[in-house]
Amino acid sequence: MADEAFSIDKRPLRDLLQQVEVGKAQLPEFQRGWVWPYPNIASLLASISLSYPVGTVMLLKAGGDVRFKYRPIEGATPVGEPEPESLVLDGQQRLTSLFQALKLRGPVVTQDLRKQRTSGWFYVDMVQALDENADREDAIRFLPESRKVLNFRGQVIEDYSTPEREYEAHLFPLHAVFDGGDWGDEFTDYWDGDKVKRKLWREFSKEFVRPFDLYHVPVIELGQATPRQAVCQVFEKVNTGGVTLTVFELLTATYAADEFDLRNHWEQECRAAWKAPEYRILREVSNTDFLQAVTLLATAERRRHEAERGVEEERLPRIGCKRKDMLALSLEDYVRFAPSVIAGFKTAAKFLHQQFLFDTKFLPYGTQLIPLAAILALAGDAAQSAGAQNKLARWYWCGVFGELYGGSTETRFSQDLPDVVDWIHGHAVEPRTVTAAQFAPGRLLTLRTRNSAAYKGIYALLLKAGAVDWRTGEKAEVTGYFDESIDIHHIFPKSWCEKAGFDPAVYNSIINKTPLTARTNRIIGGAAPSEYLGRLVKAAETEHEGVAERVRSHLAEPHLMAADDFDGFFANRRAALLGSISAAMWKAILEDESTVHEAEISLDISDDTDDL
């Protein structure tokens, strides 16, 4: 059996619930607690009483190499702390519901139809259950914990709080279904040998109680050799609740078997390390992101070690952070590399600040943070020199403007880590992300909303170029840092462009947009630049040249704006933005016939600015 991938058999329901009761069958820690509403439980009980199939239970045989922390099924209180023989992967809700209704000897904690918590007892009307014309499910009742039914005034209208009242009402408590007939003996004794009552019990025991005793549940049990990845995949395939099991949850359960609380470590050690305001660019880093960075370092170290042992290139273990790589991450490796990754993310935040990226709202790719943190962790002090920082910046902006982190990214992560670290250490070969990155000039005309990484990247480049507010002269990043009222707005206002008859696909592009404060945007309104530039001079209490200089800090030409020359302004700023992108990537951007007309075939003329 230990060598089999899985076994299939049928087990008595009585035996399965007994295993739950004594702790031989328990839940892996990654199973979420969840309670069925009592009508669902009543339906399940009715199905078993009619010997209908209720689905397969899937177990994992305990004791293999893959260890999980475990816990009893809700309601079960096994003596001591027994180690389970099996862990429940699928069928948790059915087993929990059946155990509580049939074996608990206490109120069942469940939900009503509005998903409000409630507790009570399941009973079955003996007479109604034997009525061939009645629905068996209607015969099952869920009574309050007090076993008393109240009307809207709070008055007791039904009372089944004593065994005698149960006998009189012919209500059988389902927690007595496996008591060997003791309740039935007491029922007939109460009626002092009444033949009608004795017959009622006989028929009810045969038609309703006995099917529970004879009921067998199909069980699939995975063998001890089942790998962690397979457990995760199987759980997701069979999980009828539709809840996706994350790698973090599975590793939490795995590490807990060695008394390591992964969730607590993530909250108290990792996330807490970057709670300060200067690290707000990291606030959306997830636990899975962190695990991916740790896994990159662990697999890189494994590859380095094998290479030093003389293993041939084609046989070296690969660097990776895909799902199966993370699931193979040992607790030893996690504890070893997690501190370096924490430091790597903090250093990544500092690097991004130097690139004028301060907030997740304008972070081009959250995913690019993962290899960045791993690169900085692995490179260490070597990444801090001016030359190394220039290389990092070039790699980063090639990823952004090459738009290389928008799809499946794990393979690129595994390439970037060794490529960039080797580059930092002086290898002449450029990283594959750098060589692959291309920016088509026509792409500028299709960047209209901040859904695009390149759109956010241009925003950062404008800040890096020294963009200041046209009214106050404050640096845009300072204004945004303190009141967060800065956003991207049109330079030639949308309403003016509409009246002038320009194409929305053109004036809604990033070429006609720049970061401005809400107050400056209100001064601009929908007026022509020739008009609002004068307003800005008055509002700023400065000379025309002062406002003009501030406009130039946005790579915009004020004399073309003052002449309301949209076409001239547009061509000039397009060239300035392309020059800025080219400098960030350290690559020439060549005009191409196909890219010049790219906007003409785009149907997306959407816009996300908030102009007044």
N, C-alpha and C positions, 0 to 999 in steps of 0.2 A: 504493500500500500504506500510506503514512504517514497517509493520510486515512481508512483503513478502521477500523472499530471492532474487527474481528478477522478473521482468515483461518483456513481449515480446509484441511489437506492431510495427506498421508501421507508420512512420511520414513523412509528406511532406518535400522534400528537401528544399523547400523555407523556411519552418518554422525552420528547423535545422540551416540553414545558418543565419537566422535572430537571432536565439539564440546566435550564435557565435558572430555576429556583436554587440549585446548589452551586451554581457558578461554573459548571462545566462548559456552558455556552455563554459567551459574553460578547461585548461589542468592542471593536477596535476604537481607539480614542478619536480617530478622524470621523467616525459616524456622528452626524449632528443629531441632537435631540429633536424630536418632532412628534406631535400628538395628533392622532386622527380625531375628527369630530365624532361625537357619540353615534350619530346615524350611520356613519361608515362602519363603526364597530358592530352595531346591531345587524347591519347587512352581512358582515363577515360571520357573525355567530349563526345567523339564519342559514347561510350557505353550508356551513359545516354540519348543522343539524339535519340538513337534507342530503348530506354526502356529496355536495357539489365540489368541484375542484376550486381551490383558492390560490393557485400559483405555487411556484417552486421556491424553496429556501436555498440560498447559496452560502456555504460556510468555507472558511479557510482553516485547514488543520494547523493547530498551533504547534510550536516547538521547532520550527525550521530556522534557517539562518536569518530570515527577515523577521525581526521582532517588532511588535507594536505594543505600546501601552494599551491597556484594556480597562473596561469598566463594566459592571453588571448592567443588564437591561433594566430600564426604569421600573422601580417597584420591587426588584429582587434584592434580597438582603442575605446573601450566602454567609455561612458561619466562617469566621476567620478571613483570610485573604487567599482563597483558592486560585491556583493557576488554571486558566481555561484549557479545555481540550480542543475547542473550536471557537473561531471568531465569526460573527455574523456579518456577511458582506451585503446580502440582499434578503429581505424579508423582515427587517427590523421592526417595521410598523405593525406587520401582522403578528409577529411573535410578541411584541410588547402589548398590543391590544388584547391578544388571547390570554397572555399571562395575567394581566391585570384583571380581566373580566372573570377568568376561571380559577385562578390560583392565589390571588393576592390576599383574600380574606380581609380586605379593607376597601375603602372607596376607590373607585377608578378615577384618576385625574385625567381629564379630557377637555374637549372644547365643545361649545355649542355651534350652531350654524353660522353665527356671526364671529366665530373664532375667538370668543371670549372664554377664559378659563372657567371650568366648572368641574365638580366632582360628584360622584354618585354611584349607584349600584345597578347592575343589569338583572332584570327579572324576566320571566316568560310566563304569560298567561296560559296555564295548562289546557284549559278548555279550548281557547282560541287556537292554540298550536295544533290541536287534533282535528280542527275543522278543515275538511278537505277543500272547502270553497273559500277559505280565508288565505290571505297572504301570510306566509310564515314570519316574514319580517315585521308585520304589524303586530304579531303576538309578543314581540320582545319590547320591553319597556325599560326606560332609563329613569330611575327615581332619584330624587335629591339625596344628599348625604345623610340627612335626618330620616330618610324613608317616609317623609310626610309630604303630601302634596297640598299646597296652599292656593287659595284663590287670590284675586287681586287685592283683597282687603287684608291679606295675611292670615286668613282663617284656615284651619286645617279641614280639608274636605276628604282626604284619604290618608289613612294611617296604617303603615305596614312595619312599624318599628319593633314589633315582637314576633317571634316564631308563630305564636297563636294567630296573629292577624294575617300572617302569610298563608297559613293553612286555610283560614276562613275565606280568603280571597282567591284561593287556588293559584297563588303566585309563587313560582319556583325560583329561588335565587341561583343564578348561574355559577356563583362561586362554589356551589355544592355539587357540580356536575361530576366531579371525580371523587366524591366522598364515599363511594361504595354502597350507596343506597341508604345511608343513615338518615338523610332528610326524609326520604320516602317512608322509612319505618316510623319516624316520629309523626309524619303526616297521617298515616293510617291509624296510629295509636291515638292521635288526637280525636279522630272521628270514631273511636271505640269500635273498630271492626266493621264499620258501615260498608256493605258490599259495593254500593255504587262508588264510594270514594276509593275503595281498594281497587276496583276495576279501572277507575280513572288513572290511578297511579301506575298500574301495570301497563296500560296502553301508552301513557305518557313516557314511562321509562323506556319502553321498547321503541317508540317512534321518535323520541327527542333525545333522551339521555344516552342511550346505547350508541347511536352514531358517533358521538364524541369519543367514546371509549374505543371504537373500532377505526376511527379516522386515521389515515396514514398520509403523511406529507412527503411529496417528492423532494429529495435533498441532493444537491450537487455539492460535493466537498472537494476543494482544491487541495492538492498535496502540499507537503511541507517544503518542497523544493521550488514552489512558485515564486518567481522573482518579484521584487517590489513594483517594477514597472507594470508587470502583468496584473498585479493586485489592483493597482490604480486604474488600469484600463478596464478591467472586468467590472470594477465598482461603478464606473461611469456608464458602461454599457447596460448594466442591469438595474441601475438605480431608478426606480419608478417615480421618485419624487422630482426627477429632472434637475437635481442639484449637482453641479460640477464639482468634483473633488480637486482642490488645488494641490500643487506640489508642496506648498508650504504646510498645508494641513497634514498631508501624508508624512512629511518629514517630522512635523511636530509630534505625531504619534510614535514614529520610529525612535526619535531621540529621547522621548519620554520614557521609553523602556530602560534607558540608561540614566534616568533621573535628571535629564537636561530639559529645561523648559524653554523651547525655541521661541514660543510666542512671547514669553516674558523677556527673553534676551533681545528680541526684535524691538519691543516697545521701550524697554528700560535702558538698553545699551546702544542700540543702533539709532533708532529715530530720535531718542533723547539727545544724541550727540550733535544733531543739527537743528535743534529747536530755536536757536537764537535767530533774530531777524536777518542777520547777514547770510543765513543759509536758506532763506525762503525759496530759492530756486529749486531746493530739494524736497519741497513739501509733498510732492506727488510721487516720490520714489516709493515703490511698493515693496512688500516683503519678497515677492517673486523677483523683482529687479535686483534686489540685494543678493538673493540666492544665486541668480545668474552670474553676477560679478564674482562671487565667492567660487562658484564652480569653474569659471574661466581660469582663475588663479590655480585652483587645485589640479585641473587637467593640464595646465601649462607646466606645473611643477612635475607632474607625473611624466609628461613627455620629455622634459629636460633630464630627469633622472635616468630614464631608459636610454636616452641618447648618450649620456655619459657612460653607460654600461656597454656601449658599442652596438646597440640594436640598430639594424639597418633602417634607413629612412622610411621605406615603404611599410615597415612593420611597427613603426612607432605609434603609440596611442595618440589619438587626435585630440586637439584642443576643442572644447565645445561646451555649450551651456543649453543644449536642447533638453526637453523634458526628461528623457532617459538619463542624460548626464547628471542632471540635478538630483534625480531619484537615486543615483548611485553615489551621491556625496556622503561620505562617512562623517560621523560626528567628530572624529579626530581631525579631519580636514577642515570641517566647518569652524571648529574652535581655533584651529591654527591660523586660518586666513581671514576670518571675520574682522579682527582688529585692523588689519591692513586695508580691508575694503572700506571700513568706516572712515579711516583716514583718507582713503582715495576719493570718496564722495565729497568729503569736506574740501579737499584740495581742488576737486573738480568745480565746486561752487566758486572758489576763488578765481580759478581760470576763466570761468564763464563771466564773472564780473569784469575781468579784464577785456572780455570780448563784448562788454556792454549788454549782457543778458542778466537781468536782475530778478525776473519774475516768471513763473510758469506760464503766465498768460501769453508771453511772447517767446517762449522757448521753442525753437524750431522742431526738434525731435526729443521727446523724453527718452526714447530708446537709446539715443546716442550717449546718454549719460552712463549707461552700463559699461560699454567698452572704455569710455573715458576714465571712469573711476578705476577700472581694472588696470588700464595702462599706467595711470599715475601711481597706483599701489605697487605694481611690479617694477616700474622704472625707478621709483624712489627719488633720491636726491638728484639723480642724473636728469630728471625732467624739469629741474628748477632753473637751469641756465637759460640765458637769453636765446641761444641758438635752439635749444630744445623747445622752448616756449613758441618760437616761430614755427617750428615743424609741427607742433601740436595744433597751433592755430590754422596752419595750412590744411592739415588733415581734417580738422573740424569743419572748416568752411567748405572744403571739397565735398564732405558728406552732406552738408546742408544744401548748397547750391547745385550739387549733382543729384540731389533728392534721392539719396541711396539708402535711406533708413525708413522708407515708408511701407515696405512690404515685409516679407519674411526676413528677419534680420539676424537670426542666430548664426548663420554661416558667415556673414560679414563680421560679426563680433569675433568669431574664432580666427578670422584672417587678420583683423585689425590689431588684436593684442600682440602677437609676435611681430607683425610687420612694423608697427609704430615703435614698439620698444626697441627693436633692432635698429631702426632708423635713428632713434634718439641716441643710441649707443655708437653711432658712427657708420653704420652700414650704408652703402651708397644706393642700394635699391629702394626706390620710393614705394610706399604702401600701395596696395592694389586699389584702395579707395581713392587715393590721390590720382593715380593714373587713369582710373575709370571715369572720374568726374568730368562732366561737360555741362556747360550752361549755354543754351540756345538763346540768342538775343530776343527772338520772338516770344520767349516765355514771359518777358516783362509785361506784354500786352494781355496775358491771360491770368496774371496775378491780381485778383480783385478782392479776395477775402482772406482772413487770417487762418483759414483752414490749411493753407499751404505753408510748408516749412520755409520755402524761399521767400515768401512774403514777410514772414517774421524775421528771417535773416536780414533782409534789406532794412527793416526797422532798426535792427541792432547796428547795422553798418552806418546808418544815419546818425545814431547816437555816438558811434565811435568817431565819426567825422566831425563831431563837436556841435551837433544841432542844439540850438538854444531857443527858448521861447521868444516869439517875435515881439511880444509886448514887454516882458520883464527882463529878458536877457539871461534868465536862469538856464542852466544846462537842463535838457529835457529829462535826463535820468534823475537829477536831484528833485525836480518837481514831482515826477512820478513816484519817487521813493517816499516822499513825505505825505502826499495827499492822493496818489493814485488816480488823479483826475485827467491824466494825459491819455490821449487815444489818437488813432490815425484818422485824419480828416482830409477832405479835398483841398487842393490849393486853388484851382479854378473851381468855384462852387458848382455843385451839381445843378442847381436851378439855373445858374447863368449858362452852363453848358447846354442844358436842354433848350433854353430859349435861343441860343446861338446855333442850334441845329447839329451839334457834334454827336458822334456815335457813342452810345453808352459803353460799348465794348472798349472804347478808347479812354474816355474821361473817367471811367470807374477803375481803370488799371492803377497799379502801384506807382506808375510814373507821375500821376497827378495827385498823389497822396503823400502826407508827411505827418509826423507826430506833433500834435498841438494840444495845448490845454483847453479845457472846456470854455474858459473865459475868453481866450483868444479866438476860439471858434465862434463864439457869440458875436464878437466884434466883426468878424468876417461876414457872418450871416450868408446871404445869397448874393452879395454884391460882386461887381466886377473887381478884379485885383486893383485896377487903377483907382477905384473908389476906396476899397478897404485899406489899402496901404496908407492913405492919408489919415484914416481913422486910427490906424495903429501908431502913426507918428504922434497924434494928439494924445492917445491913451498912454503911450510910453513916455510922453513928455521929453522927447528927444528929437534929434535932427533926422532928416530923411535918410542920410547915409548910415545912421545908426541902425535903423530898421532894415535897410538894404543889406548891411553886413550880417544881420541875423538871418535874413532870408537866404543869403549865400551859404550859411552854415548848414542848410538843408539841401545843398547841391542844387539849388534853384537860382535862376538868373532874374534879379529884381527888375532890370530895365525892360525885359521882355514882358514881365507881368504888368509893369506900369503902362505898357502900350497895349495891354489886353491881347497880346500876340500869342494865342494858344498854340498854334502850330509851331512857331519858333521856340516857345518855351518847352513844348513837349519834346521836340527833337534834341534840344540842348540838355534837358534833364535826363532823357533816355541815355544819352552818351555818357553823362556824368555817373549815372547808376551802374552802367555796364563797366565803366572804368573802376568803380569802387569794388564791384564783384570780382573783376579780373585781378585786382590787387590782393583781395582776400584769398583767392584761390591760387595766386601766383601763376595764372594761366592766361594766355591771350584768348579773347573771345572774338571769334571771326563771324562776320556777317554771312548769312547764307540765304539764298533765294527762298528756300522752303520755310525758314524761320521768320523772315520778314513778314510774311503773310499769314503767320500762324493764327493771329487773332481773328482773321477773316472767316476761318472755318470753325471758330469756337462758338457754341450756342449759349455759353454761360456768361451772362452780363450782370450777374448778381453783385451785390455790394454790401459791405458790413460797416460802413462809416455812419456816424451820427451827426450829420451836418445840420446846422440850424439856418 
